[in-house]
């Protein structure tokens, strides 16, 4: 395990737990892998279980605070360093994770969970194909607590990460609104354990399952578990984007940055996020220990993903919703030991690729009238050249859409979601300006600006991408 800069107390605890996890995994590999009773004549007995761990507002680059996640996923699975949330806002992003569709197709543009067609979700597809299904944790923002989430056999849900839901609070547990006691990650582990072990009926126990574990961390208000109060988070002195002069940025950035999140603000957010993620790191290790003991780890397709990123004072901003890298770039990791060798996959990928990957692994086709915008990550021949990012105006952040590649980012701003004429644009050369300090369309040196014909081609692509569906999407 690589050393981090997060303090010897944290490191020594992690090493001890990591050695236990490695020992457990070795013992499981040596066990007999005979089929469970009742499986031998099932032609689809090898369909994988599916585990999706979703964090809340975790930006890319924070896995160095999660050594056990890195061991379980990065060392034993596939790490995607170029992964993005197609919309950097919780509810729309979570709908994209569930549907494999861009926001302009699933329709959840804001905190509007009831606009989601629940028949087009992965839980619907797998439930109707014989999977047991469960959702534990944060569901969709603005979902009414007393309403049960559709297409799940078991659930314990809440709609918004708050101080109360970090430490318990009101949850809907299998149709009953009740007070939950204890820190959220510990309660989520209990629910997961009960779901995985719930059946003593061999026929039911042999069924594959889908389980979401959706934690409140590291969303504010960063309620830290008692064992990690004051834990070291290492030194951080910001990055160049915290000290950008903003002269090339749109007016709305100037207005929001006037409420300045400076370096001290960014350090405070970062510390809160890391300390709450330490408990998530523990949770993931215990989940895989649970699956190892159940002899289910090898054939479980697991994902670790965040709904969106977060600014730590870059461009004077906190929060998300912006088209810039801290908001849109996310951690995304995948493991399936039975099928996938550990590696780093540098392709341009997104949250919309999770559902197509699951369906590919389970050999399930979506309904004929449903088009998936994402692509299966199991198809190594596929390679995305560009990605659409989109956001519908909310809370003083205007509507915008963007083309993102590994080399450039082009952004347009609109008065309205359906508008095709931008009132402002940005363009960044990511090869030399990864912190997006110099909007070349506002550069005083005309020689630095991209040509008008080139910008028009990007505009035309963006017009097409904003109404794309299925195979026509980037």
NORPE-V309499 format. One record per residue. N is the residue number from 1. RES is the residue in one small letter. SS is DSSP state (A for helix, B for strand, O for the rest). BURIAL is # if it has 24 or more other ideal C-beta (glycine too) atoms within 12 Angstrom, else .. D_CENTER is the distance of its C-alpha to the mean C-alpha in Angstrom with 2 decimals. Layout:
BEGIN
((N | RES | SS | BURIAL | D_CENTER) (N | RES | SS | BURIAL | D_CENTER))
END
This chain:
BEGIN
((1 | x | O | # | 23.56) (2 | x | O | . | 23.44) (3 | x | O | . | 24.73) (4 | x | O | # | 22.61) (5 | x | O | . | 24.20) (6 | x | O | # | 23.06) (7 | x | O | # | 26.44) (8 | x | A | . | 28.59) (9 | x | A | . | 28.17) (10 | x | A | # | 24.45) (11 | x | A | # | 25.14) (12 | x | A | . | 28.02) (13 | x | A | # | 26.22) (14 | x | A | # | 23.34) (15 | x | A | . | 25.98) (16 | x | A | . | 27.76) (17 | x | A | # | 24.82) (18 | x | A | # | 23.74) (19 | x | A | . | 27.32) (20 | x | A | . | 27.33) (21 | x | A | # | 24.17) (22 | x | A | # | 25.71) (23 | x | A | . | 29.00) (24 | x | A | # | 27.52) (25 | x | A | # | 25.74) (26 | x | A | . | 29.07) (27 | x | A | . | 31.02) (28 | x | A | # | 28.83) (29 | x | A | . | 29.25) (30 | x | O | . | 32.99) (31 | x | O | . | 33.19) (32 | x | O | . | 34.62) (33 | x | O | . | 32.07) (34 | x | O | . | 34.32) (35 | x | O | . | 32.94) (36 | x | O | # | 32.73) (37 | x | O | . | 35.65) (38 | x | O | . | 35.56) (39 | x | O | . | 33.21) (40 | x | O | . | 35.85) (41 | x | O | . | 36.70) (42 | x | O | . | 33.24) (43 | x | O | . | 32.52) (44 | x | O | . | 28.73) (45 | x | O | . | 28.75) (46 | x | O | . | 26.42) (47 | x | O | # | 23.44) (48 | x | O | # | 20.52) (49 | x | B | # | 18.90) (50 | x | B | # | 15.17) (51 | x | B | # | 12.85) (52 | x | B | # | 9.17) (53 | x | B | # | 8.03) (54 | x | B | # | 5.44) (55 | x | B | # | 6.27) (56 | x | O | # | 7.64) (57 | x | O | # | 8.33) (58 | x | O | # | 7.79) (59 | x | B | # | 9.06) (60 | x | O | # | 9.85) (61 | x | O | # | 13.08) (62 | x | O | # | 12.75) (63 | x | A | # | 12.77) (64 | x | A | # | 16.55) (65 | x | A | # | 16.55) (66 | x | O | # | 15.16) (67 | x | A | # | 17.88) (68 | x | A | # | 17.48) (69 | x | A | # | 13.86) (70 | x | A | # | 15.23) (71 | x | A | # | 18.17) (72 | x | A | # | 16.54) (73 | x | A | # | 13.93) (74 | x | A | # | 15.15) (75 | x | O | # | 18.82) (76 | x | O | # | 18.79) (77 | x | O | # | 16.24) (78 | x | B | # | 14.72) (79 | x | B | # | 12.95) (80 | x | O | # | 11.73) (81 | x | O | . | 12.77) (82 | x | O | # | 12.61) (83 | x | B | # | 9.06) (84 | x | B | # | 8.30) (85 | x | O | # | 7.02) (86 | x | O | # | 10.35) (87 | x | O | # | 10.98) (88 | x | O | # | 10.08) (89 | x | O | # | 10.94) (90 | x | A | # | 9.54) (91 | x | A | # | 11.65) (92 | x | A | # | 11.70) (93 | x | A | # | 8.00) (94 | x | A | # | 7.93) (95 | x | A | # | 11.12) (96 | x | A | # | 9.92) (97 | x | A | # | 7.60) (98 | x | A | # | 10.91) (99 | x | A | # | 13.33) (100 | x | O | # | 12.49) (101 | x | O | # | 14.19) (102 | x | O | # | 14.30) (103 | x | A | # | 15.02) (104 | x | A | # | 18.68) (105 | x | A | # | 18.91) (106 | x | A | # | 17.22) (107 | x | O | # | 18.81) (108 | x | O | # | 16.54) (109 | x | O | # | 17.05) (110 | x | O | # | 17.11) (111 | x | O | # | 17.11) (112 | x | O | . | 18.83) (113 | x | A | # | 17.39) (114 | x | A | . | 20.78) (115 | x | A | . | 20.67) (116 | x | O | # | 18.24) (117 | x | O | . | 20.40) (118 | x | A | # | 19.43) (119 | x | A | . | 21.40) (120 | x | A | # | 18.89) (121 | x | O | # | 16.01) (122 | x | A | # | 15.21) (123 | x | A | # | 16.75) (124 | x | A | # | 19.83) (125 | x | A | # | 20.23) (126 | x | A | # | 20.02) (127 | x | A | # | 22.06) (128 | x | O | . | 24.76) (129 | x | O | # | 24.82) (130 | x | O | # | 25.74) (131 | x | O | # | 22.55) (132 | x | B | # | 22.40) (133 | x | B | # | 19.27) (134 | x | B | # | 17.80) (135 | x | B | # | 15.24) (136 | x | B | # | 15.36) (137 | x | B | # | 14.00) (138 | x | B | # | 12.60) (139 | x | O | # | 13.05) (140 | x | O | # | 13.49) (141 | x | O | # | 15.03) (142 | x | O | # | 18.80) (143 | x | O | # | 19.09) (144 | x | O | . | 22.49) (145 | x | O | # | 22.48) (146 | x | O | . | 25.44) (147 | x | O | . | 23.96) (148 | x | O | . | 22.72) (149 | x | O | # | 19.49) (150 | x | O | # | 20.91) (151 | x | O | # | 20.93) (152 | x | O | # | 20.23) (153 | x | O | # | 23.03) (154 | x | B | # | 21.81) (155 | x | B | # | 19.66) (156 | x | B | # | 19.46) (157 | x | B | # | 17.52) (158 | x | B | # | 17.53) (159 | x | O | # | 16.39) (160 | x | O | # | 15.74) (161 | x | O | # | 15.05) (162 | x | O | # | 18.62) (163 | x | A | . | 21.09) (164 | x | A | . | 22.38) (165 | x | A | # | 19.27) (166 | x | A | # | 18.49) (167 | x | O | # | 21.98) (168 | x | B | # | 22.73) (169 | x | B | # | 23.81) (170 | x | B | . | 24.10) (171 | x | B | # | 21.90) (172 | x | B | # | 22.71) (173 | x | B | # | 23.51) (174 | x | O | . | 24.62) (175 | x | O | . | 26.28) (176 | x | B | . | 27.77) (177 | x | B | . | 26.70) (178 | x | B | . | 27.46) (179 | x | B | . | 27.16) (180 | x | B | # | 24.87) (181 | x | B | . | 26.26) (182 | x | O | . | 24.72) (183 | x | O | # | 21.60) (184 | x | A | # | 18.40) (185 | x | A | # | 17.17) (186 | x | A | # | 20.69) (187 | x | A | # | 20.92) (188 | x | A | # | 17.69) (189 | x | A | # | 19.23) (190 | x | A | # | 22.43) (191 | x | A | # | 20.97) (192 | x | A | # | 19.24) (193 | x | A | # | 22.58) (194 | x | A | . | 24.57) (195 | x | A | # | 22.59) (196 | x | A | # | 22.86) (197 | x | O | . | 26.51) (198 | x | O | . | 27.52) (199 | x | O | . | 29.94) (200 | x | O | . | 33.24) (201 | x | O | . | 34.04) (202 | x | A | . | 33.67) (203 | x | A | . | 33.07) (204 | x | A | . | 30.12) (205 | x | A | # | 28.85) (206 | x | O | # | 28.78) (207 | x | O | # | 26.38) (208 | x | O | # | 22.88) (209 | x | B | # | 20.08) (210 | x | B | # | 16.54) (211 | x | B | # | 14.90) (212 | x | B | # | 11.76) (213 | x | B | # | 11.52) (214 | x | B | # | 9.76) (215 | x | O | # | 11.07) (216 | x | O | # | 12.40) (217 | x | O | # | 11.97) (218 | x | O | # | 11.94) (219 | x | O | # | 12.73) (220 | x | O | # | 16.43) (221 | x | O | . | 19.08) (222 | x | O | # | 17.98) (223 | x | O | # | 20.26) (224 | x | O | # | 20.75) (225 | x | O | # | 22.05) (226 | x | A | . | 25.76) (227 | x | A | . | 25.70) (228 | x | A | # | 23.52) (229 | x | O | . | 25.42) (230 | x | O | . | 26.56) (231 | x | O | # | 24.85) (232 | x | O | . | 24.94) (233 | x | O | # | 22.04) (234 | x | O | . | 24.07) (235 | x | O | . | 25.50) (236 | x | O | # | 23.71) (237 | x | O | . | 25.87) (238 | x | O | # | 23.40) (239 | x | O | # | 23.21) (240 | x | A | . | 25.33) (241 | x | A | # | 23.22) (242 | x | A | # | 24.27) (243 | x | A | . | 27.83) (244 | x | O | # | 27.65) (245 | x | O | . | 30.63) (246 | x | O | # | 28.73) (247 | x | O | . | 31.82) (248 | x | O | # | 29.98) (249 | x | O | # | 27.23) (250 | x | O | # | 27.46) (251 | x | A | . | 29.42) (252 | x | A | # | 26.58) (253 | x | A | # | 25.10) (254 | x | A | . | 28.56) (255 | x | A | . | 28.81) (256 | x | A | # | 25.56) (257 | x | A | # | 26.17) (258 | x | O | . | 29.58) (259 | x | O | . | 27.93) (260 | x | O | . | 26.96) (261 | x | O | # | 24.25) (262 | x | O | . | 26.07) (263 | x | A | . | 25.68) (264 | x | A | . | 26.55) (265 | x | A | # | 24.00) (266 | x | A | # | 21.26) (267 | x | A | # | 22.47) (268 | x | A | . | 22.39) (269 | x | A | # | 18.78) (270 | x | A | # | 17.78) (271 | x | A | # | 20.00) (272 | x | A | # | 18.65) (273 | x | A | # | 15.04) (274 | x | A | # | 16.23) (275 | x | A | # | 18.55) (276 | x | A | # | 16.20) (277 | x | A | # | 13.81) (278 | x | A | # | 17.02) (279 | x | A | # | 17.20) (280 | x | A | # | 13.73) (281 | x | A | # | 15.02) (282 | x | A | # | 18.09) (283 | x | A | # | 16.40) (284 | x | A | # | 14.69) (285 | x | A | # | 18.15) (286 | x | A | # | 19.93) (287 | x | A | # | 17.82) (288 | x | A | # | 18.81) (289 | x | A | # | 22.28) (290 | x | A | # | 22.47) (291 | x | A | # | 21.57) (292 | x | A | # | 24.04) (293 | x | A | . | 26.74) (294 | x | O | # | 26.14) (295 | x | O | # | 26.37) (296 | x | O | # | 23.17) (297 | x | O | # | 20.98) (298 | x | O | # | 22.40) (299 | x | O | # | 21.63) (300 | x | B | # | 18.18) (301 | x | B | # | 15.43) (302 | x | B | # | 12.42) (303 | x | B | # | 8.76) (304 | x | B | # | 6.77) (305 | x | B | # | 3.05) (306 | x | B | # | 2.37) (307 | x | O | # | 3.81) (308 | x | O | # | 6.11) (309 | x | O | # | 8.58) (310 | x | O | # | 12.04) (311 | x | B | # | 15.63) (312 | x | B | # | 17.93) (313 | x | O | # | 21.07) (314 | x | A | # | 20.67) (315 | x | A | # | 23.17) (316 | x | A | # | 24.17) (317 | x | O | # | 20.98) (318 | x | B | # | 18.66) (319 | x | B | # | 15.80) (320 | x | O | # | 13.58) (321 | x | O | # | 14.61) (322 | x | O | # | 16.29) (323 | x | O | # | 16.27) (324 | x | O | # | 16.48) (325 | x | A | # | 14.44) (326 | x | A | # | 13.44) (327 | x | A | # | 11.82) (328 | x | A | # | 10.24) (329 | x | B | # | 9.44) (330 | x | B | # | 6.29) (331 | x | O | # | 6.53) (332 | x | B | # | 6.35) (333 | x | B | # | 9.26) (334 | x | B | # | 11.37) (335 | x | B | # | 14.73) (336 | x | O | # | 17.67) (337 | x | O | # | 20.74) (338 | x | O | . | 23.23) (339 | x | O | # | 22.25) (340 | x | O | # | 20.25) (341 | x | O | . | 21.77) (342 | x | O | . | 19.83) (343 | x | B | . | 19.27) (344 | x | B | . | 17.39) (345 | x | O | # | 16.54) (346 | x | O | . | 17.02) (347 | x | O | # | 16.42) (348 | x | O | # | 14.62) (349 | x | B | # | 11.55) (350 | x | B | # | 8.78) (351 | x | O | # | 6.42) (352 | x | O | # | 10.00) (353 | x | A | # | 11.08) (354 | x | A | # | 9.71) (355 | x | A | # | 12.50) (356 | x | A | # | 15.22) (357 | x | A | # | 14.61) (358 | x | A | # | 15.07) (359 | x | A | # | 18.08) (360 | x | A | # | 19.51) (361 | x | A | # | 19.40) (362 | x | A | # | 20.96) (363 | x | O | . | 23.43) (364 | x | O | # | 22.81) (365 | x | O | . | 23.41) (366 | x | O | # | 21.96) (367 | x | O | . | 24.81) (368 | x | O | . | 27.05) (369 | x | O | . | 26.37) (370 | x | O | # | 22.56) (371 | x | O | # | 21.24) (372 | x | O | # | 17.85) (373 | x | O | # | 16.73) (374 | x | O | # | 14.42) (375 | x | O | # | 15.98) (376 | x | O | # | 16.15) (377 | x | O | # | 14.96) (378 | x | O | # | 18.02) (379 | x | O | . | 20.32) (380 | x | O | . | 21.15) (381 | x | O | . | 23.62) (382 | x | O | . | 21.18) (383 | x | O | . | 20.14) (384 | x | O | # | 18.64) (385 | x | O | . | 20.83) (386 | x | O | # | 19.07) (387 | x | B | # | 16.06) (388 | x | B | # | 16.38) (389 | x | B | # | 14.62) (390 | x | B | # | 16.02) (391 | x | B | # | 16.49) (392 | x | O | # | 19.20) (393 | x | O | # | 21.36) (394 | x | B | # | 20.92) (395 | x | O | . | 22.24) (396 | x | O | . | 24.27) (397 | x | B | # | 21.57) (398 | x | O | # | 23.06) (399 | x | B | # | 21.79) (400 | x | B | # | 20.70) (401 | x | B | # | 19.63) (402 | x | B | # | 19.11) (403 | x | B | # | 19.62) (404 | x | B | # | 17.71) (405 | x | O | # | 19.08) (406 | x | O | . | 19.37) (407 | x | O | . | 22.61) (408 | x | B | # | 22.48) (409 | x | B | # | 20.75) (410 | x | B | # | 22.80) (411 | x | B | # | 22.19) (412 | x | B | # | 24.30) (413 | x | B | # | 24.80) (414 | x | B | # | 26.44) (415 | x | O | . | 28.45) (416 | x | O | . | 26.98) (417 | x | O | # | 24.16) (418 | x | O | . | 26.85) (419 | x | O | . | 28.58) (420 | x | O | . | 28.86) (421 | x | O | . | 30.86) (422 | x | O | # | 28.95) (423 | x | O | . | 30.63) (424 | x | B | # | 28.94) (425 | x | B | # | 27.20) (426 | x | B | # | 25.63) (427 | x | B | # | 25.58) (428 | x | B | # | 24.43) (429 | x | B | # | 25.47) (430 | x | O | # | 22.56) (431 | x | O | . | 24.91) (432 | x | O | . | 27.00) (433 | x | O | # | 24.98) (434 | x | O | # | 21.44) (435 | x | O | . | 21.43) (436 | x | O | # | 22.52) (437 | x | O | # | 25.74) (438 | x | O | # | 28.03) (439 | x | O | # | 27.62) (440 | x | A | # | 30.15) (441 | x | A | # | 31.08) (442 | x | A | # | 32.42) (443 | x | O | . | 34.07) (444 | x | O | . | 37.78) (445 | x | O | . | 38.58) (446 | x | A | . | 38.76) (447 | x | A | . | 38.73) (448 | x | A | . | 35.12) (449 | x | O | . | 33.97) (450 | x | O | # | 32.67) (451 | x | O | . | 35.36) (452 | x | A | . | 35.67) (453 | x | A | . | 35.68) (454 | x | A | . | 32.48) (455 | x | A | # | 30.77) (456 | x | A | . | 32.20) (457 | x | A | . | 30.77) (458 | x | A | # | 27.29) (459 | x | A | # | 27.99) (460 | x | A | . | 29.17) (461 | x | A | # | 26.11) (462 | x | A | # | 23.92) (463 | x | A | . | 26.20) (464 | x | A | . | 25.75) (465 | x | A | # | 21.98) (466 | x | O | # | 21.64) (467 | x | O | . | 23.50) (468 | x | O | # | 22.41) (469 | x | O | # | 21.68) (470 | x | A | . | 20.99) (471 | x | A | . | 22.60) (472 | x | A | . | 23.63) (473 | x | O | # | 20.17) (474 | x | O | # | 19.09))
END
